[in-house]
Amino acid sequence: MADFLYNKNIVEKKVDFNGIPSLIFKPKDKEELLPTIIYYHGWSLNKDNQRFKGFILSSLGYQVIIPDSIYHGERNPINYDGIQVAEKYFWKVILNNIEESKHIISHAIENYNADPNRIAVMGHSMGGFTAAGVFTHNPLINALVVFNGSCAWEHSNEVFKEKLKMNSYDYIDMDKISSLDPINNMELLKDRPILMLHGDSDSLVPIESQRIFYNKILPLYDKNKEEIKLIEYPNMNHYISVGMLEEGVIWLQKYLNI
């Protein structure tokens, strides 16, 4: 771990949530219940190369948990090169993250002073897909921030098939993907705070799926339209800008009451 990221006001700890290696960041000397963010990394990344985000978010008063997904970090990493590898493992990782999320949430509440009334999920790319699924199927979570991900999985899969020649149908249970797809579970999402931030020139996870999701769910927020937002970034490809991170923080400050 890089020494230059040391911050005397932030406590960083490596922990294990039921076999899930994770990093936790929290403001030093805070023993009360803490607003907590679970951050999910993208494809081919891991908890350790997301540390800077952990420090930034924790410096603003949050406890931040960054778990390693299966086949990433300390969990039997694979060679990520090639579409065939993504076809085989991409959705397996997301579905496993969703299954494991309940262990992380309960463990954080029971052992790390996570405030059960102030929990958010955030993620980039594959982590954005994950965060959307975790949020959909965990009503305890208060807010969602998705960077360059998707809340319309089946549509994204069709886009992957067409534009990236990625045919993951050969490796996954599409019925399970459909049943968990956020866009197919909008009754679980109505009036819950969702922020989507996406580059309109994203070549890896094209923005169309988020537009479809946003337009479909918006009527359900008839009296609370401020709680659903899609922000598009012109000419931006598949990365998180400082402006995106700032918008995410503003969203969390509003909905985690910090």
N, C-alpha and C positions, 0 to 999 in steps of 0.2 A: 504494500500500500504506500502511495506516494506521501513523503513527509510534508510536502508543501501544502497539502490539504488539511493539515492539523489545525484545529481551532479550539482554543482553550475554553470557549463558551459552549461547545457542542460535545456531547458524549457519543462516541461511536462504538458499537459493540457488535461482534459477530455472534449470532445465535442460531439455534436449530429449532424449527417448528415442526415437531413430529417427522423428522427426517428431511426437512426442507431447509437447506443452508440459506441464511438471510443476514442482511445487515440492518441494524437499527441505529438511527440517529435521533437524539433528543437534546433539548436545551439542558444545560448543566444545572444541577440543584433544583430541578422541578420534580416534586414528589406528588403533586396533585394529578387528577385525571387529565390526560392530554388529548387534544385534537390530533387525530392520527391519519396519516396518508399511507396507503399501500400502493407502491409504484411498481409497475410491471415493465420489464425491459423488452426490447425487440428481438427479432430473429438474429441469431449468431452473437448476441451480446450477453452480458451477465451482470450480476449485482455489483461487482467490483468496478466495472467501467461506467457505472451510474452513480458513483459516490459523490461527484460534484453536485449533481441534482439533490442528493440527500442532504449535503451540507447547506445548500442554498435554502431549501424548504425548511430545514430544521432551524436555521438561523432566524426564520420568521415566526417561530413559536410552535412549530408542529413536531410531533414525533413522526418519523418516516421509516417505513419498513420496506426493504427491497429484497424480495426472494429470488433465488435462482430457479428458473424453470427447468424441467427435465431436459436432458441432452444439452444443457448449458452450464457454464461455470464449473462448479464442483460436482455436477450430476451427470457424469458420463458424456462429456461433450463429443460431438460428432464433427465430421468434415462437412461444412455448410455449403461448399461449392456445388453448383449445378442445380437445375430445376428439379431433377429427380429426387434429390434429397429433401427439398422443400415439399414436394408432393407427398412424400412418405411421412414426414414428421410435423409439418406446420400445424395442422389441425389437432394432431395428437397432443401437442404441447398445450394448445389453447384449452382443450377439453380437460386435460389434467390440471391445469392451473385453476380452472373453475371448481373442480372437485376438491382441490387442496385449499381453496380460499377459506372454507369454513373452519379448517384447523388453524389457519393463521389468525383469523378474526377472533376466535374464541380464546386462543392462547394469548393473544395480545391484550385482550380484556382481562383475562384472569391473572396474567403474570407481568404485564408491562404497563399497567395504568392507562391503557387505551380507554378513552371516554366512549362508552357504547352509543352515546347520542351525538358524537362528532367524529364520524369515520368517513373518509372519502377514498375512492380509487382513481388512479391516474395511470396512463400508459401510452407508450409510443409504438406505432406500427403493429407488430404482432401483439405487443403489450397493450395497445389500444383495443384490439379485438378482445383480448382477455378481460381488460377492465370493463368493457361494455357488458360482457357476459356475466362477470362477477357481480356487477351492479344490478343487472336485471334480476338475478336469482337470489340476491341477498337483500331483503327489504330493510335490514338493519342499517345499510350503508346510506349516508346522507347526500352524497354528491358524487358526480362523475365528471372526469376530464379526459377526453380522448384526443391525442395528437396523431394525426395521419393514420388513423385506424379505420374501423368499420363497425357500424351498428346494424348492417344489413348483410349478413354473412353469405347467404345463398347467392345474392347478387354479386358480391365480391368474388365468390368462387367462379361464377360465370365469366367475370371480367378476367380473372387469373387464367382461366382456360382459353379465352379468346386472345388476350394481349400478351400473356407470358407463356402460353402453351403449357400451362400447368394443369395436369389432369388428376387432381387429388381424389377424384371419385373412386379411383381404383384402390385407395388405401383407407378410406374412412366410412363410417356409417352415416350416410347423408340424412337418414331419418333423425338421428340424434342431433346433427348440426341444425336441422330444420326446427326441431323441438326446442332447442336452446337459443336459437337466433333471436336477438333482441327485437327485430322488426316483427317477429311472429308472436311476441309477448308484450305488446304495447299496453295491455291492461295492467301489467306489473310496473310500468314506467310512468303512467299518467301523473302529471304534476310533480314529478321528482326532478331535481336540478341536473340537467345534462348540458355540458359544454363540449362542442366539437370544434377543433381547430385543424385546418387542413390546407396545404398548398394546392392551388388549382392546377399546377403543372406536375403533380406527383406522378412519377412514372412507375413506381412499384405498387402503391395502393391508390389507384385513381379515385378521385373525389366523388365520382358519380354515385357511389353507394351511399355516402353520407347525405348527399342531396336528396336522394330517394327517401331515405329514412326520415330526414328532417321534414320534408313536405308531407309525408304520410302521418307523422305523429303530431305535427303542429296543431291541427284542429282539436286534439285532446287537451291542449293547454289553453282552452278558450279564455279562462279567467286568470291564467298565470303564465302568459306568453314570455315573461322575462325569465322564466325558469328553464327554457329550452333555447339554445342558441347554436348556430353554425357560423363560424367566422372563416371566411375564405381569404387566402393570402395569394395575391396575384404573382404569377411567374415563379412561384416557389416550388421546389421539388421536395424530396422525401427527407426532410430534416426539421428539427425544432429550432425556431428562431428565439431570440431574446424576447421579442414581442409576444410570441406564443406563450412562453413561460410566464411572462408578466400577466397576461390575460387569465391564465390558469390560476395563478396566485390570487388575483382579484376575485375570481369566482369562489375559491375556497374560503377566502376571508368572509365573503358574504354568507355562504351557506354552512360553514362550520362555526360561525359566530365567534371569530377570533379578533 
